[in-house]
Amino acid sequence: MAGGEGETLPGADDGVDERRIVCHVDMDCFYASCERLREPSLRGEPVVVGMGYESGEPHGAVATASYEARTYGIESAQPISTALDRLPRRSVAEDDPDLDAAEAGHYRPVDLEYYREVAGEIKEILHDCADRVREVSIDEAYLDVTDRTAWTVVDGRPLAAGYARHIKERIGREVGVPASVGVAPTMSAAKVASDHDKPDGLVVVEPGEVSEFFEPLPVESVHGVGPVTARELGEMGIETAGDLAAADPGPIRERFGERGQTLYDRARGHDDRAVTPTGRPKSLSRESAFTSATDDAARQRETVAGLAADVADRAEGKDALYRTIGIKAVTPPYDVHTRERSLPGPVADAALVREVALDLLAEFAGESIRKLGVRVSNLQFDAAAQARLDGWSSGGESATESTRSPDGQSSLTDFEE
């Protein structure tokens, strides 16, 4: 890290293009930041933005919680009902003498159209600041700024650090929302760096220091290591990224296959992926893990309804139609079951996504579930081709698949088979 001291693992950064400079820009609590941009009085206050949520209702799931709200145990993908138990609505607390308004928060429904407008302003800045931009999501992007700056140290810091700060300040000044930026010679290191000092952080990892930066971090910090892989690595005596980098790669490849080699390489600073624009996706999905497995049908339905609303919003944001709607249910210990239904034609219908997803969920009635996901697939990016579904009913074809999950995630993430 810029300004840091310490020994680098021998040969750990061999093969890294030491001229390349990658920035990972990650907007902090983006939906909540957008709400604060619209309502400045919310700044510094606990803010919860819910998907599948309507004002005053107890249903839906948390899409984003501000850092102030997180101190009350509010997490992404958490049911709104759980969030309300931990953090009452400010409007309710002000009228209830038994509640402390200072210990209450502000709840807002997702307004994706507004968030896309704000994101569009940010993306204009990013594309102006870099020749190659990979937009990962509405609030996250990689920038290759190799031709715009350099690792040359001037007055004790790399020029790349100053350029990254320039990007951050432009976003803050011209758009009005905070961003955290990680700078490194590889994509994976830049991503970890952007998350290292949130919110509103700037972390620079210079060439030759990638493995030193990773070394003390939990092994989950390595991009691609989820909770299950971390547990299995722990069983091998690997607890930190440094342990992974120093390990014998043979047993890791034997246990995890090609993915194990990739994780081993990333822990050692190897990542030769180029920043390239993202192509059109084959599917869009969201998933949410429960704190512990639950057979509470109401909680399961609430979660699926929230995920369905979010997935439908994402599809609308990409002007995508879909012909298939599916769900994923993970049952203990980590068995993955998928159900999907094919439609007569391509559609863009949030209510239908919810209806089909809940209908498919009914197949798991009474089962204990660790994680749920909703997905739309067989995408078509041509709104003019949308088909009418007159006469469509819930009796469409259903496909079933059961597999052992290779990994798990503890937060709201995309899921792909």
C-alpha positions in Angstrom: 0.0 0.0 0.0 1.2 3.5 -0.7 3.5 4.5 2.2 3.4 1.0 3.7 6.5 -1.0 4.8 7.0 -4.7 4.9 8.4 -7.6 3.0 6.7 -8.9 -0.1 6.4 -12.7 -0.5 9.2 -13.9 -2.8 8.0 -13.9 -6.4 4.5 -13.1 -5.3 4.0 -10.2 -7.8 6.0 -11.8 -10.7 4.2 -11.4 -14.0 2.1 -8.4 -13.0 2.2 -5.5 -15.5 3.7 -2.9 -13.3 2.7 -0.1 -15.6 -1.1 -0.9 -15.6 -3.3 1.2 -13.3 -6.8 0.0 -12.4 -9.3 2.0 -10.4 -12.3 0.3 -8.8 -15.0 2.8 -8.1 -17.7 1.7 -5.6 -20.5 4.0 -4.6 -21.1 4.0 -0.9 -24.6 2.8 0.1 -25.7 4.1 -3.3 -29.5 4.0 -3.0 -29.4 5.6 0.5 -26.9 8.3 -0.9 -29.4 9.0 -3.7 -32.2 9.4 -1.2 -30.1 11.8 0.8 -29.3 13.7 -2.4 -33.0 14.2 -2.9 -33.7 14.8 0.8 -30.7 16.6 2.4 -32.3 16.3 5.8 -31.5 12.6 5.8 -27.8 13.2 5.8 -26.3 11.7 9.0 -29.5 9.9 9.7 -30.2 6.1 9.6 -31.7 5.4 6.2 -33.1 2.0 4.9 -34.1 1.5 1.3 -36.4 -1.4 0.7 -37.1 -3.5 -2.5 -40.6 -4.8 -2.8 -41.4 -2.3 -0.1 -44.1 0.4 0.1 -44.1 3.3 2.5 -45.7 2.4 5.8 -45.8 -1.3 5.1 -43.8 -4.1 7.0 -43.1 -6.1 3.8 -40.1 -6.3 1.5 -36.4 -6.7 1.9 -33.5 -4.3 2.6 -31.8 -3.2 -0.6 -29.4 -0.7 1.1 -28.8 0.4 4.6 -26.8 3.5 5.4 -23.8 3.0 7.7 -25.8 4.7 10.5 -28.6 2.1 10.1 -26.0 -0.7 10.0 -25.1 0.0 13.6 -28.6 -1.2 14.6 -27.9 -4.6 12.8 -29.6 -3.7 9.6 -28.2 -5.6 6.6 -28.7 -6.0 2.9 -31.4 -8.6 1.9 -32.8 -8.6 5.5 -36.6 -8.7 5.7 -38.0 -5.2 6.3 -40.0 -6.7 9.2 -36.7 -7.7 10.9 -35.2 -4.2 10.2 -38.3 -2.6 11.7 -37.9 -4.7 14.9 -34.3 -3.3 15.3 -34.9 0.2 14.0 -38.5 1.6 14.1 -39.7 4.2 11.6 -38.9 7.8 12.7 -42.5 8.8 11.7 -43.9 6.2 14.1 -41.5 6.9 16.9 -42.3 10.6 16.9 -45.9 9.7 17.7 -45.3 6.9 20.2 -44.2 7.9 23.7 -42.7 4.5 24.3 -40.3 4.9 21.4 -37.2 7.1 21.3 -37.2 9.1 18.0 -33.4 9.4 18.2 -33.2 5.6 18.0 -35.4 5.4 14.9 -34.7 5.5 11.1 -36.1 6.6 7.8 -37.5 4.0 5.4 -37.8 4.6 1.6 -38.9 2.4 -1.3 -36.5 1.7 -4.1 -36.8 4.3 -6.9 -34.7 2.7 -9.6 -35.5 5.2 -12.3 -34.2 8.0 -10.1 -31.1 6.0 -9.1 -30.4 5.3 -12.8 -30.5 9.0 -13.5 -27.9 9.7 -10.8 -25.8 6.7 -12.0 -25.9 8.1 -15.5 -24.3 11.3 -14.3 -21.6 9.3 -12.5 -20.9 7.1 -15.6 -20.4 10.2 -17.7 -17.6 11.2 -15.3 -16.1 7.8 -15.3 -16.0 7.5 -19.1 -14.5 11.0 -19.2 -11.8 10.0 -16.8 -10.8 6.6 -18.5 -10.4 5.2 -21.9 -11.7 1.8 -20.8 -14.5 1.3 -18.3 -16.2 -1.9 -17.2 -19.6 -1.1 -15.7 -20.3 -4.0 -13.2 -23.6 -2.6 -11.8 -25.5 0.6 -11.3 -23.0 1.6 -8.5 -19.7 -0.1 -9.4 -17.2 0.1 -12.2 -13.5 -0.7 -13.1 -11.5 1.9 -14.9 -8.2 1.4 -16.7 -6.4 4.7 -16.3 -2.9 3.6 -17.4 -2.8 6.1 -20.2 -4.0 8.9 -17.9 -1.6 8.8 -15.0 1.4 6.9 -13.7 2.9 5.1 -10.7 5.6 7.8 -10.5 6.0 9.1 -6.9 5.9 12.8 -6.5 6.0 14.5 -3.1 5.7 11.2 -1.4 2.7 9.7 -3.2 2.1 8.1 -6.6 0.5 10.3 -9.3 -2.1 7.6 -9.6 -3.3 8.4 -6.1 -3.9 12.0 -7.1 -5.7 11.0 -10.2 -8.0 8.7 -8.2 -8.7 11.5 -5.8 -9.6 13.7 -8.7 -12.2 11.1 -9.8 -13.7 10.9 -6.3 -13.8 14.7 -6.0 -15.5 15.1 -9.4 -18.2 12.6 -8.4 -18.7 14.4 -5.0 -18.7 17.9 -6.5 -20.7 17.3 -9.7 -23.1 14.6 -8.6 -23.2 15.0 -4.8 -22.8 11.3 -3.6 -19.7 9.7 -2.0 -17.6 7.0 -3.6 -14.8 4.7 -2.4 -11.9 4.1 -4.8 -9.3 1.4 -4.9 -6.2 1.7 -7.1 -3.9 -1.2 -8.0 -2.2 -2.9 -10.9 -4.8 -5.6 -11.0 -8.6 -5.7 -11.0 -9.0 -8.1 -8.0 -6.6 -6.0 -5.9 -8.4 -2.7 -6.9 -11.7 -4.2 -5.8 -10.5 -5.3 -2.4 -8.8 -1.9 -2.0 -12.0 0.0 -2.6 -13.7 -1.9 0.2 -10.8 -1.5 2.6 -11.6 1.9 4.0 -15.3 2.6 3.5 -17.1 4.9 3.3 -15.6 7.6 1.2 -12.2 5.8 1.1 -9.2 5.9 -1.1 -6.7 3.1 -0.9 -3.7 2.7 -3.2 -1.8 -0.6 -3.7 1.3 0.0 -5.7 3.0 -2.6 -8.0 5.1 -5.0 -5.9 2.9 -4.5 -2.8 -0.2 -6.5 -3.8 0.7 -9.6 -1.8 1.8 -7.5 1.1 -1.6 -5.7 1.1 -3.4 -9.0 1.0 -1.2 -10.9 3.5 -3.0 -9.9 6.8 -6.5 -9.9 5.4 -9.0 -12.7 6.0 -9.0 -15.2 3.2 -12.6 -14.1 2.3 -11.0 -10.9 1.1 -9.6 -12.7 -2.0 -12.1 -12.1 -4.8 -14.0 -15.3 -5.4 -13.7 -16.7 -1.9 -17.2 -17.1 -0.3 -18.1 -18.4 3.2 -18.1 -22.1 2.2 -14.7 -21.9 0.4 -13.3 -19.9 3.4 -14.5 -22.7 5.7 -12.9 -25.4 3.6 -9.7 -23.4 3.3 -9.8 -23.0 7.1 -9.9 -26.8 7.4 -6.7 -26.8 5.4 -5.1 -24.4 7.9 -5.5 -21.4 5.6 -7.1 -18.4 7.4 -5.6 -15.4 5.7 -4.8 -14.3 2.2 -1.2 -14.5 3.2 -1.7 -18.2 4.2 -3.2 -18.9 0.8 -0.4 -17.1 -1.1 2.3 -19.1 0.9 0.5 -22.5 0.6 1.4 -25.4 -1.6 -0.9 -24.9 -4.6 -1.1 -28.7 -5.3 -3.7 -29.5 -2.6 -5.6 -26.4 -3.3 -6.0 -27.3 -7.0 -6.9 -30.9 -6.0 -9.7 -29.7 -3.7 -11.0 -26.8 -5.8 -9.9 -27.5 -9.3 -9.1 -24.7 -11.7 -10.9 -22.2 -9.4 -8.4 -23.1 -6.7 -5.5 -22.1 -8.9 -7.2 -18.8 -9.7 -7.7 -18.0 -6.0 -4.1 -18.9 -5.2 -2.9 -16.7 -8.0 -5.0 -13.7 -6.9 -3.7 -14.0 -3.3 -0.2 -13.8 -4.7 -1.0 -10.7 -6.8 -1.5 -12.5 -10.1 -4.5 -11.3 -12.1 -4.0 -10.5 -15.8 -7.6 -9.8 -16.6 -8.0 -6.7 -18.7 -10.6 -4.0 -18.1 -13.1 -4.6 -20.9 -16.7 -3.3 -21.4 -19.3 -5.7 -20.2 -21.4 -7.6 -22.8 -25.1 -8.2 -22.4 -25.9 -10.7 -19.7 -27.6 -14.0 -20.3 -29.6 -13.8 -17.1 -30.3 -11.4 -14.2 -30.6 -12.6 -10.6 -30.5 -11.7 -7.0 -30.2 -13.9 -3.9 -30.4 -13.5 -0.2 -29.1 -15.6 2.7 -30.9 -15.9 6.1 -28.9 -15.5 9.3 -29.9 -19.1 10.0 -32.0 -21.6 8.1 -35.7 -21.0 8.5 -39.0 -22.8 7.7 -41.0 -19.6 8.3 -43.2 -19.5 5.2 -44.2 -15.9 5.6 -40.5 -14.9 5.9 -39.6 -17.0 2.9 -42.4 -15.4 0.8 -41.5 -11.9 1.9 -37.9 -12.5 0.8 -38.8 -13.9 -2.6 -41.2 -11.1 -3.2 -38.5 -8.5 -2.5 -36.0 -10.3 -4.7 -38.5 -10.6 -7.5 -39.2 -6.9 -7.4 -35.5 -6.1 -7.5 -34.8 -8.5 -10.4 -37.7 -7.1 -12.4 -36.4 -3.6 -11.8 -32.9 -4.6 -13.0 -34.4 -6.1 -16.2 -36.3 -2.9 -16.8 -33.2 -0.8 -16.3 -31.4 -2.8 -19.0 -34.5 -2.8 -21.3 -34.5 -6.5 -21.2 -37.4 -9.0 -21.8 -37.3 -12.5 -20.4 -38.8 -15.8 -21.3 -37.9 -17.8 -18.2 -38.4 -17.1 -14.5 -36.8 -19.2 -11.8 -35.9 -19.4 -8.2 -33.0 -21.0 -6.2 -33.4 -22.5 -2.7 -30.5 -23.6 -0.7 -31.3 -26.1 2.0 -29.0 -27.4 4.8 -26.2 -28.1 4.6 -25.6 -26.5 1.2 -27.8 -28.3 -1.3 -28.9 -26.1 -4.1 -32.3 -26.6 -5.8 -33.5 -24.6 -8.7 -37.0 -24.3 -10.2 -37.9 -22.4 -13.4 -40.8 -21.8 -15.6 -40.7 -21.0 -19.3 -43.2 -18.5 -20.7 -45.0 -18.5 -24.1 -43.1 -15.3 -25.1 -40.7 -12.6 -23.9 -42.1 -10.2 -21.3 -41.3 -7.4 -18.9 -43.8 -7.8 -16.1 -42.8 -7.3 -12.5 -46.1 -8.7 -11.2 -45.6 -11.9 -13.2 -42.1 -12.4 -11.9 -43.4 -12.2 -8.3 -46.3 -14.5 -9.1 -44.2 -17.2 -10.7 -41.4 -17.0 -8.2 -43.9 -17.4 -5.3 -45.6 -20.2 -7.1 -42.3 -22.0 -7.5 -41.4 -21.4 -3.9 -44.6 -23.2 -2.9 -42.8 -26.5 -3.9 -40.6 -26.0 -0.8 -43.5 -25.6 1.6 -42.4 -26.7 5.1 -38.7 -27.0 4.2 -35.9 -25.2 6.1 -34.1 -22.9 3.8 -30.7 -21.1 4.2 -30.8 -18.9 1.0 -33.2 -17.9 -1.7 -32.7 -16.4 -5.1 -34.8 -15.2 -8.0 -33.7 -15.1 -11.7 -34.9 -14.2 -15.1 -33.2 -15.7 -18.1 -33.5 -16.2 -21.9 -33.1 -12.5 -22.2 -34.0 -10.4 -25.2 -33.0 -6.8 -25.6 -35.7 -5.6 -27.9 -38.7 -4.1 -26.3 -40.6 -4.0 -29.6 -40.7 -7.8 -29.6 -42.6 -8.1 -26.4 -45.3 -10.8 -26.7 -48.8 -10.6 -25.2 -49.5 -13.3 -22.7 -53.3 -13.4 -23.1 -54.5 -16.6 -21.6 -51.2 -17.5 -19.9 -51.6 -19.4 -16.6 -49.3 -20.8 -14.0 -49.4 -24.2 -15.6 -46.3 -23.7 -17.7 -43.4 -26.1 -18.0 -41.2 -26.5 -14.9 -37.6 -27.6 -14.8 -35.9 -28.9 -11.7 -32.2 -29.3 -10.8 -30.5 -30.2 -7.5 -26.8 -29.8 -7.0 -24.3 -29.2 -4.2 -23.4 -25.6 -4.0 -19.7 -24.9 -4.7 -19.9 -21.8 -2.4 -22.3 -19.6 -0.6 -22.7 -15.8 -0.1 -23.9 -14.1 3.1 -25.3 -11.0 1.5 -27.3 -9.8 -1.5 -25.4 -11.0 -4.6 -25.9 -12.1 -8.1 -26.3 -15.9 -8.6 -25.4 -17.9 -11.6 -25.4 -21.6 -12.2 
